[in-house]
Amino acid sequence: MATIALDKIAATAPAEKAVIATKAAGSTNGKPGFWRSLYNSIVEAQELRAATYVHGYLAHLSDDELARHGMTRDQMIRRTRSMMASV
């Protein structure tokens, strides 16, 4: 089973991701190459999958357990909705 570090949950979901801006060899248009785009898409999909898993886990916690982790139910719902709106 995966270990979830609740203190490391960012305020925003995968919307804030570091995309490596590298030019493909010989590319003059500034767009990333095919393999870089494929890699970025895979990373984005895995980040969304992980965020979905974390939000699903948080939804099953009681209000007291969420409070122990410094989060309210309203904050958790807002984060989930913002993540799903970005999809």
C-alpha positions in Angstrom: 0.0 0.0 0.0 1.2 3.5 -0.8 2.3 5.9 1.9 0.7 9.3 1.7 2.4 12.3 3.2 -0.5 14.6 4.0 1.8 17.5 5.0 3.2 17.6 1.5 -0.1 18.2 -0.3 0.2 21.4 -2.4 -2.6 23.9 -2.4 -3.1 23.3 -6.1 -3.2 20.1 -7.9 -1.2 19.2 -11.1 -1.7 22.7 -12.4 1.6 23.7 -11.0 4.1 21.4 -12.6 7.6 22.1 -13.8 7.8 21.5 -17.5 11.3 21.2 -18.8 11.6 23.6 -21.7 14.2 22.1 -23.9 14.4 22.3 -27.6 14.7 19.2 -29.7 17.9 18.8 -31.7 17.5 20.8 -34.8 14.2 22.3 -33.8 13.9 26.0 -34.6 10.3 26.6 -33.7 10.8 26.4 -29.9 8.3 23.5 -29.4 9.5 20.5 -27.5 10.2 17.4 -29.6 8.0 14.3 -29.9 9.7 12.4 -27.1 9.7 15.3 -24.7 6.0 15.9 -25.4 5.2 12.2 -24.8 7.2 12.2 -21.6 5.5 15.4 -20.3 2.1 13.8 -21.1 2.9 10.7 -19.2 4.1 12.7 -16.2 1.0 14.8 -16.2 -1.2 11.8 -16.3 0.6 10.1 -13.4 0.4 13.4 -11.4 -3.4 13.5 -12.0 -3.7 9.8 -11.0 -1.8 10.4 -7.8 -3.8 13.6 -6.9 -7.0 11.7 -7.5 -5.9 8.9 -5.2 -4.9 11.4 -2.5 -8.1 13.3 -2.7 -10.1 10.1 -2.6 -8.2 9.1 0.6 -8.8 12.5 2.2 -12.5 12.3 1.4 -12.8 9.2 3.7 -11.1 10.9 6.7 -13.2 12.4 9.5 -13.2 16.1 10.3 -11.1 15.5 13.3 -8.5 13.6 11.3 -8.4 16.3 8.7 -8.0 18.9 11.4 -5.0 17.0 12.8 -3.4 17.4 9.4 -4.2 21.1 9.3 -7.0 20.9 6.8 -10.8 21.5 6.9 -13.4 19.7 4.9 -14.1 22.8 2.9 -10.4 23.2 1.9 -10.3 19.6 0.8 -13.5 19.9 -1.3 -12.2 23.1 -2.9 -8.9 21.5 -3.8 -10.7 18.5 -5.3 -13.0 20.7 -7.3 -10.1 22.8 -8.6 -8.2 19.7 -9.6 -11.2 18.2 -11.4 -11.9 21.6 -13.2 -8.4 21.5 -14.7 -9.1 18.1 -16.3 
